[in-house]
Amino acid sequence: MDHIEIENWIPYKLATSAGQSQCHWLHTVGKQFTEPFFDETILKCRSANNRYYEFSSVSALEMTVSWAGGLKEVVPAAFIFHISRCGSTLVSQLLSTMEQNTVLSEVPFFDDILRLPFKEPNFTEAEINNLLVSAFKYYARETAGAVTLQKKDLFIKADSWHIFFYRQLRLLYPGVPFILLYRRPDEVFRSHSKLPGMQAVPGMIEPQLFGFKPEEIGHDSSIYLANVLTSYLQKYLEIAANDERCMLINYNEGPMEMIKRVASFSNITISAQALELMEQRSHYHSKKPGEHFRKEAMADIPAHLEKAMELYYILDKKRMAML
Protein backbone atom coordinates (compact mmCIF):
# COMPACT_ATOMS: atom_id res chain seq x y z
CA MET A 1 0.00 0.00 0.00
CA ASP A 2 3.04 2.29 0.23
CA HIS A 3 3.26 2.71 -3.54
CA ILE A 4 -0.35 3.15 -4.57
CA GLU A 5 -0.62 4.80 -8.00
CA ILE A 6 -2.99 7.73 -7.47
CA GLU A 7 -2.32 9.76 -10.61
CA ASN A 8 -5.62 10.79 -12.23
CA TRP A 9 -7.57 9.68 -9.16
CA ILE A 10 -9.55 12.01 -6.90
CA PRO A 11 -11.42 11.35 -3.66
CA TYR A 12 -15.04 12.21 -4.39
CA LYS A 13 -17.27 10.85 -1.63
CA LEU A 14 -17.17 10.04 2.09
CA ALA A 15 -19.18 7.14 3.48
CA THR A 16 -19.41 5.04 6.62
CA SER A 17 -19.27 1.25 6.59
CA ALA A 18 -19.34 -0.90 9.72
CA GLY A 19 -18.67 2.21 11.78
CA GLN A 20 -15.56 3.13 9.77
CA SER A 21 -15.19 6.28 7.66
CA GLN A 22 -14.28 5.45 4.09
CA CYS A 23 -13.27 7.43 1.03
CA HIS A 24 -14.53 6.59 -2.46
CA TRP A 25 -12.20 7.35 -5.37
CA LEU A 26 -12.87 8.29 -8.97
CA HIS A 27 -10.61 8.17 -12.01
CA THR A 28 -10.85 11.44 -13.93
CA VAL A 29 -10.04 9.80 -17.31
CA GLY A 30 -8.38 13.05 -18.38
CA LYS A 31 -11.61 15.03 -17.91
CA GLN A 32 -11.30 18.80 -17.65
CA PHE A 33 -13.35 20.30 -14.83
CA THR A 34 -15.55 22.77 -16.74
CA GLU A 35 -19.14 21.97 -15.74
CA PRO A 36 -21.16 24.64 -13.85
CA PHE A 37 -21.33 22.30 -10.82
CA PHE A 38 -18.86 19.60 -9.87
CA ASP A 39 -21.52 16.95 -9.31
CA GLU A 40 -22.05 17.08 -13.09
CA THR A 41 -18.34 16.36 -13.57
CA ILE A 42 -18.63 13.41 -11.19
CA LEU A 43 -21.52 11.93 -13.18
CA LYS A 44 -19.51 12.06 -16.40
CA CYS A 45 -16.42 10.55 -14.78
CA ARG A 46 -18.47 7.81 -13.11
CA SER A 47 -20.03 6.91 -16.43
CA ALA A 48 -16.55 6.47 -17.91
CA ASN A 49 -15.37 4.56 -14.83
CA ASN A 50 -18.24 2.11 -15.19
CA ARG A 51 -16.96 1.25 -18.66
CA TYR A 52 -13.33 0.74 -17.61
CA TYR A 53 -13.44 -0.48 -14.00
CA GLU A 54 -15.38 -3.47 -12.70
CA PHE A 55 -15.12 -2.58 -9.01
CA SER A 56 -15.45 0.61 -6.96
CA SER A 57 -12.26 2.05 -5.48
CA VAL A 58 -12.54 2.58 -1.72
CA SER A 59 -9.96 3.29 0.97
CA ALA A 60 -9.83 4.06 4.67
CA LEU A 61 -10.32 7.80 5.14
CA GLU A 62 -6.93 8.33 6.79
CA MET A 63 -5.19 7.17 3.60
CA THR A 64 -6.50 10.30 1.88
CA VAL A 65 -4.10 12.37 3.97
CA SER A 66 -1.27 9.83 3.82
CA TRP A 67 -1.23 9.54 0.03
CA ALA A 68 -1.41 13.33 -0.39
CA GLY A 69 1.88 13.76 1.47
CA GLY A 70 3.95 13.90 -1.70
CA LEU A 71 1.61 16.19 -3.62
CA LYS A 72 2.34 19.86 -4.15
CA GLU A 73 0.80 22.34 -1.73
CA VAL A 74 -1.79 24.60 -3.35
CA VAL A 75 -2.88 28.11 -2.42
CA PRO A 76 -6.11 29.15 -4.21
CA ALA A 77 -6.26 32.44 -6.09
CA ALA A 78 -9.53 33.12 -4.26
CA PHE A 79 -12.49 31.56 -2.51
CA ILE A 80 -15.86 32.55 -3.94
CA PHE A 81 -18.68 32.63 -1.39
CA HIS A 82 -22.30 33.42 -2.23
CA ILE A 83 -25.80 33.48 -0.75
CA SER A 84 -27.07 31.40 -3.71
CA ARG A 85 -28.72 32.48 -6.97
CA CYS A 86 -26.59 35.63 -7.03
CA GLY A 87 -24.33 35.21 -10.05
CA SER A 88 -21.62 32.99 -8.60
CA THR A 89 -22.15 30.26 -11.19
CA LEU A 90 -21.86 32.74 -14.05
CA VAL A 91 -18.74 34.28 -12.50
CA SER A 92 -17.27 30.78 -12.28
CA GLN A 93 -18.14 30.05 -15.89
CA LEU A 94 -16.61 33.33 -17.05
CA LEU A 95 -13.40 32.62 -15.15
CA SER A 96 -13.31 29.17 -16.75
CA THR A 97 -13.20 30.69 -20.24
CA MET A 98 -9.57 31.61 -19.52
CA GLU A 99 -7.16 28.70 -19.96
CA GLN A 100 -5.04 29.89 -17.04
CA ASN A 101 -7.95 29.51 -14.62
CA THR A 102 -9.59 26.50 -13.06
CA VAL A 103 -12.73 26.79 -10.96
CA LEU A 104 -13.76 24.01 -8.60
CA SER A 105 -17.45 24.71 -8.24
CA GLU A 106 -19.27 23.37 -5.18
CA VAL A 107 -17.23 20.16 -4.93
CA PRO A 108 -19.28 17.60 -2.93
CA PHE A 109 -16.15 16.09 -1.34
CA PHE A 110 -15.16 19.44 0.18
CA ASP A 111 -18.65 19.72 1.64
CA ASP A 112 -18.45 16.15 2.97
CA ILE A 113 -15.26 17.05 4.83
CA LEU A 114 -16.45 20.35 6.29
CA ARG A 115 -19.70 18.85 7.56
CA LEU A 116 -18.14 15.58 8.73
CA PRO A 117 -18.06 16.61 12.43
CA PHE A 118 -21.86 16.82 12.41
CA LYS A 119 -21.97 13.12 11.53
CA GLU A 120 -18.77 12.02 13.29
CA PRO A 121 -18.27 14.29 16.34
CA ASN A 122 -14.98 12.61 17.29
CA PHE A 123 -13.15 14.31 14.42
CA THR A 124 -11.10 17.30 15.59
CA GLU A 125 -10.79 20.55 13.67
CA ALA A 126 -7.11 19.75 13.03
CA GLU A 127 -8.07 16.42 11.43
CA ILE A 128 -10.74 18.10 9.30
CA ASN A 129 -8.24 20.74 8.19
CA ASN A 130 -5.71 18.06 7.18
CA LEU A 131 -8.38 16.27 5.16
CA LEU A 132 -9.46 19.48 3.46
CA VAL A 133 -5.96 20.63 2.54
CA SER A 134 -5.20 17.13 1.22
CA ALA A 135 -8.37 17.19 -0.88
CA PHE A 136 -7.38 20.53 -2.39
CA LYS A 137 -4.04 18.96 -3.39
CA TYR A 138 -5.68 16.11 -5.31
CA TYR A 139 -8.08 18.38 -7.15
CA ALA A 140 -5.49 21.05 -7.94
CA ARG A 141 -3.14 18.40 -9.34
CA GLU A 142 -5.83 17.14 -11.70
CA THR A 143 -6.74 20.63 -12.89
CA ALA A 144 -3.10 21.40 -13.74
CA GLY A 145 -2.90 18.50 -16.17
CA ALA A 146 -0.08 16.05 -16.71
CA VAL A 147 2.23 18.56 -18.39
CA THR A 148 1.88 22.32 -18.15
CA LEU A 149 4.23 25.24 -18.65
CA GLN A 150 1.71 27.72 -17.33
CA LYS A 151 0.73 28.30 -13.74
CA LYS A 152 -2.93 27.56 -13.13
CA ASP A 153 -4.93 29.98 -10.99
CA LEU A 154 -7.28 27.94 -8.85
CA PHE A 155 -10.61 29.39 -7.73
CA ILE A 156 -12.73 27.51 -5.23
CA LYS A 157 -16.43 28.30 -5.38
CA ALA A 158 -17.92 27.18 -2.08
CA ASP A 159 -21.43 26.01 -1.33
CA SER A 160 -23.50 28.87 0.06
CA TRP A 161 -23.53 27.48 3.62
CA HIS A 162 -19.74 27.27 3.67
CA ILE A 163 -19.67 30.91 4.72
CA PHE A 164 -20.31 29.55 8.22
CA PHE A 165 -16.94 27.79 8.02
CA TYR A 166 -15.34 31.19 7.43
CA ARG A 167 -13.15 31.17 10.56
CA GLN A 168 -11.80 27.71 9.79
CA LEU A 169 -11.01 28.55 6.16
CA ARG A 170 -9.53 31.94 6.99
CA LEU A 171 -7.14 30.39 9.52
CA LEU A 172 -6.02 27.94 6.84
CA TYR A 173 -5.59 30.62 4.16
CA PRO A 174 -5.01 33.99 5.87
CA GLY A 175 -3.83 35.82 2.75
CA VAL A 176 -6.22 34.43 0.15
CA PRO A 177 -8.92 36.80 -1.18
CA PHE A 178 -12.43 35.91 -0.02
CA ILE A 179 -15.08 37.12 -2.48
CA LEU A 180 -18.58 37.51 -1.06
CA LEU A 181 -21.36 37.62 -3.65
CA TYR A 182 -24.90 38.56 -2.70
CA ARG A 183 -28.23 39.70 -4.12
CA ARG A 184 -31.52 41.16 -2.99
CA PRO A 185 -32.97 38.48 -0.69
CA ASP A 186 -36.45 38.78 -2.20
CA GLU A 187 -35.00 37.81 -5.59
CA VAL A 188 -33.07 34.89 -4.08
CA PHE A 189 -36.20 33.85 -2.19
CA ARG A 190 -38.29 33.86 -5.36
CA SER A 191 -35.73 31.71 -7.19
CA HIS A 192 -35.65 29.11 -4.41
CA SER A 193 -39.45 29.10 -4.22
CA LYS A 194 -39.47 27.84 -7.80
CA LEU A 195 -36.52 25.46 -7.53
CA PRO A 196 -35.38 24.91 -3.92
CA GLY A 197 -31.72 24.41 -3.16
CA MET A 198 -30.52 22.18 -0.33
CA GLN A 199 -30.34 25.07 2.12
CA ALA A 200 -33.96 25.99 1.37
CA VAL A 201 -35.29 22.63 2.60
CA PRO A 202 -35.67 22.55 6.41
CA GLY A 203 -33.20 20.12 7.94
CA MET A 204 -31.41 19.06 4.75
CA ILE A 205 -28.36 21.05 5.87
CA GLU A 206 -27.71 20.87 9.61
CA PRO A 207 -29.86 23.71 11.06
CA GLN A 208 -27.30 24.48 13.77
CA LEU A 209 -24.91 25.54 11.03
CA PHE A 210 -27.21 28.51 10.39
CA GLY A 211 -27.45 29.19 14.11
CA PHE A 212 -30.94 27.69 14.46
CA LYS A 213 -32.15 25.79 17.51
CA PRO A 214 -34.19 22.61 16.85
CA GLU A 215 -37.39 24.24 18.10
CA GLU A 216 -36.86 27.17 15.72
CA ILE A 217 -36.87 25.07 12.57
CA GLY A 218 -40.62 24.58 12.25
CA HIS A 219 -42.29 23.25 9.13
CA ASP A 220 -42.90 26.43 7.11
CA SER A 221 -40.29 26.31 4.35
CA SER A 222 -40.85 29.96 3.39
CA ILE A 223 -40.07 31.24 6.87
CA TYR A 224 -37.15 28.82 7.13
CA LEU A 225 -35.64 30.11 3.87
CA ALA A 226 -36.12 33.72 4.98
CA ASN A 227 -34.24 32.91 8.19
CA VAL A 228 -31.44 31.23 6.23
CA LEU A 229 -31.02 34.34 4.08
CA THR A 230 -31.00 36.49 7.20
CA SER A 231 -28.23 34.31 8.66
CA TYR A 232 -26.18 34.64 5.47
CA LEU A 233 -26.41 38.42 5.46
CA GLN A 234 -25.62 38.67 9.17
CA LYS A 235 -22.48 36.61 8.60
CA TYR A 236 -21.49 38.74 5.61
CA LEU A 237 -21.78 41.90 7.70
CA GLU A 238 -19.66 40.35 10.44
CA ILE A 239 -16.93 39.37 7.98
CA ALA A 240 -16.97 42.65 6.07
CA ALA A 241 -16.47 44.55 9.32
CA ASN A 242 -13.34 42.64 10.27
CA ASP A 243 -11.62 41.17 7.20
CA GLU A 244 -9.61 43.41 4.87
CA ARG A 245 -9.04 40.49 2.48
CA CYS A 246 -12.73 40.15 1.64
CA MET A 247 -14.63 41.90 -1.14
CA LEU A 248 -18.38 42.40 -1.39
CA ILE A 249 -19.99 42.12 -4.83
CA ASN A 250 -23.67 42.71 -5.55
CA TYR A 251 -25.42 40.80 -8.31
CA ASN A 252 -26.85 44.07 -9.60
CA GLU A 253 -23.39 45.23 -10.68
CA GLY A 254 -23.76 43.02 -13.76
CA PRO A 255 -21.61 40.09 -14.91
CA MET A 256 -18.80 41.99 -16.60
CA GLU A 257 -18.29 44.43 -13.75
CA MET A 258 -18.40 41.50 -11.33
CA ILE A 259 -15.74 39.55 -13.23
CA LYS A 260 -13.47 42.59 -13.54
CA ARG A 261 -13.63 43.18 -9.79
CA VAL A 262 -12.97 39.49 -9.07
CA ALA A 263 -9.95 39.53 -11.38
CA SER A 264 -8.53 42.71 -9.87
CA PHE A 265 -8.99 41.53 -6.29
CA SER A 266 -7.50 38.11 -7.14
CA ASN A 267 -4.56 39.70 -8.95
CA ILE A 268 -5.17 38.01 -12.30
CA THR A 269 -4.99 39.71 -15.70
CA ILE A 270 -7.76 39.43 -18.28
CA SER A 271 -6.74 40.10 -21.88
CA ALA A 272 -8.94 42.04 -24.30
CA GLN A 273 -9.63 38.81 -26.19
CA ALA A 274 -10.65 37.02 -22.99
CA LEU A 275 -12.95 39.91 -22.05
CA GLU A 276 -14.65 39.65 -25.43
CA LEU A 277 -15.27 35.93 -24.93
CA MET A 278 -16.62 36.61 -21.45
CA GLU A 279 -18.93 39.29 -22.77
CA GLN A 280 -20.40 36.81 -25.25
CA ARG A 281 -20.77 34.10 -22.59
CA SER A 282 -22.38 36.50 -20.10
CA HIS A 283 -25.54 36.74 -22.21
CA TYR A 284 -26.32 33.06 -21.66
CA HIS A 285 -27.81 31.23 -18.69
CA SER A 286 -25.12 30.35 -16.13
CA LYS A 287 -26.42 26.84 -15.41
CA LYS A 288 -27.62 26.17 -18.97
CA PRO A 289 -24.91 27.62 -21.24
CA GLY A 290 -26.98 27.06 -24.40
CA GLU A 291 -29.88 29.22 -23.22
CA HIS A 292 -30.08 33.02 -23.27
CA PHE A 293 -30.56 34.56 -19.83
CA ARG A 294 -33.95 36.13 -19.09
CA LYS A 295 -34.42 38.38 -16.08
CA GLU A 296 -37.37 37.54 -13.84
CA ALA A 297 -40.15 40.03 -13.22
CA MET A 298 -40.30 41.73 -9.81
CA ALA A 299 -42.97 40.74 -7.29
CA ASP A 300 -44.18 41.83 -3.87
CA ILE A 301 -41.79 41.23 -0.95
CA PRO A 302 -43.09 38.68 1.62
CA ALA A 303 -43.44 40.02 5.17
CA HIS A 304 -41.08 37.40 6.62
CA LEU A 305 -38.24 38.82 4.49
CA GLU A 306 -38.32 42.16 6.31
CA LYS A 307 -35.24 41.44 8.45
CA ALA A 308 -33.27 40.05 5.52
CA MET A 309 -34.09 43.10 3.40
CA GLU A 310 -32.99 45.41 6.21
CA LEU A 311 -29.63 43.62 6.45
CA TYR A 312 -29.26 43.66 2.67
CA TYR A 313 -29.49 47.45 2.54
CA ILE A 314 -26.97 47.79 5.38
CA LEU A 315 -24.60 45.41 3.59
CA ASP A 316 -24.97 47.21 0.28
CA LYS A 317 -24.18 50.52 1.94
CA LYS A 318 -21.05 48.89 3.33
CA ARG A 319 -20.11 47.63 -0.15
CA MET A 320 -20.44 51.06 -1.72
CA ALA A 321 -18.32 52.57 1.05
CA MET A 322 -15.59 50.02 0.26
CA LEU A 323 -15.46 50.84 -3.47
Summary of the structure (lengths in Angstrom):
residues: 323
radius of gyration: 19.9
end to end distance: 53.3
largest distance: 61.7
contacts: 929
relative contact order: 0.13
helix: 50%
strand: 15%
